[in-house]
Amino acid sequence: MRYVAAYLLAVLGGNESPTSKDLKKILDSVGIETDDERLNKVISELNGKNIEDVIAQGNGKLASMPAGGAVAVSTGGVSAAPAAGAAPAAAEEKKEEKKEESEESDDDMGFGLFD
C-alpha cells in the first residue's frame, strides 16, 4: 500500500511517470524503508496507465464485492411502531433489576463467598 500511495503522490505532484528513484525519495522523506522488488512491481503495473481510470476500475470492483456484516432483516409485514413502544418498557425492567441487585449486594456487607 505504501508504494501505491507514493506512486499516487508522485502523479498528483505532476510526475506522469514516476521512477523508483522518485518513489524512494518520497518514502525516505517519511522514514519508510523500501523493498526494490515490490517497488518495481508497483511501477510496472501502473506505468503508462491513467490513474483516474485505475481508481474508477477499482471502485467498480469494490462495488460488486459483498460487504461483511450486512444482514437482510425481514419484518414480515409487522410495523416498527409496536417495537418502539416495547423499548421503554424493557428499559424500565432493566432499571428495576439493577436496583434489586444493588440492594442484594448490601446484604452481604462486602463479603463474598470466596473471600
C-alpha positions in Angstrom: 0.0 0.0 0.0 2.8 2.4 0.8 4.3 2.0 -2.7 0.9 2.7 -4.3 0.4 5.7 -2.1 3.8 7.1 -3.0 3.1 6.5 -6.7 -0.2 8.4 -6.4 1.5 11.2 -4.6 4.1 11.5 -7.3 1.4 11.5 -10.0 -0.6 14.1 -8.1 2.5 16.2 -7.8 2.7 16.4 -11.6 5.1 13.5 -12.4 3.2 11.4 -15.0 5.6 8.5 -15.0 7.4 8.2 -11.6 10.6 6.1 -11.4 11.8 4.0 -8.5 14.1 6.9 -7.6 11.2 9.2 -7.3 9.2 6.9 -5.1 12.2 6.1 -2.9 12.7 9.8 -2.3 9.0 10.2 -1.2 9.2 7.1 1.1 12.6 8.1 2.5 11.3 11.5 3.4 8.9 9.9 5.9 11.3 7.3 7.2 10.0 4.2 5.3 12.5 1.7 4.0 11.8 0.4 0.5 11.8 -3.1 -0.9 13.0 -2.8 -4.5 11.1 -5.8 -5.7 7.7 -4.5 -4.5 8.6 -1.0 -5.7 9.4 -2.2 -9.2 6.2 -4.3 -9.2 4.0 -1.3 -8.5 5.8 0.8 -11.1 5.5 -1.9 -13.8 1.8 -2.4 -13.0 0.9 1.3 -13.0 3.3 2.7 -15.5 1.6 4.2 -18.6 -1.9 3.9 -17.1 -4.2 6.8 -16.3 -4.5 6.8 -12.5 -8.1 8.1 -12.6 -9.1 5.1 -14.8 -7.3 2.7 -12.5 -9.2 4.1 -9.5 -12.5 4.0 -11.3 -12.0 0.3 -12.2 -11.1 -0.4 -8.6 -14.2 1.3 -7.4 -16.3 -0.8 -9.8 -14.7 -4.0 -8.5 -15.3 -3.0 -4.9 -18.9 -2.2 -5.6 -19.5 -5.8 -6.7 -18.0 -7.3 -3.5 -20.3 -8.2 -0.7 -19.7 -6.2 2.5 -19.3 -8.3 5.6 -21.8 -7.9 8.4 -24.7 -6.9 6.1 -27.8 -8.7 7.2 -31.1 -8.5 5.5 -33.9 -8.3 8.0 -37.4 -9.2 7.1 -40.1 -7.6 9.2 -42.8 -10.0 7.8 -45.3 -7.2 7.5 -45.0 -6.1 11.1 -44.7 -2.4 11.6 -41.9 -0.9 13.7 -44.3 1.0 16.0 -45.0 -1.8 18.4 -41.3 -2.5 18.8 -40.7 1.2 19.6 -43.4 1.1 22.3 -41.8 -2.0 23.9 -38.4 -0.5 24.2 -39.1 1.9 27.1 -40.8 -0.9 29.0 -37.7 -3.1 28.6 -35.5 -0.2 29.8 -37.7 0.2 32.9 -37.4 -3.5 33.7 -33.6 -3.3 33.4 -33.5 -0.4 35.8 -35.6 -2.3 38.3 -33.3 -5.4 38.0 -30.2 -3.2 38.6 -31.9 -1.6 41.6 -32.7 -5.1 43.1 -29.1 -6.2 42.5 -27.7 -3.2 44.4 -30.0 -4.0 47.3 -28.8 -7.6 47.5 -25.1 -6.6 47.4 -25.8 -4.5 50.6 -27.0 -7.6 52.4 -23.6 -9.4 52.2 -21.9 -6.4 53.6 -18.9 -6.6 51.3 -18.1 -10.3 52.0 -18.2 -12.7 49.1 -18.5 -16.4 49.1 -14.8 -16.9 48.4 -13.3 -14.1 50.5 
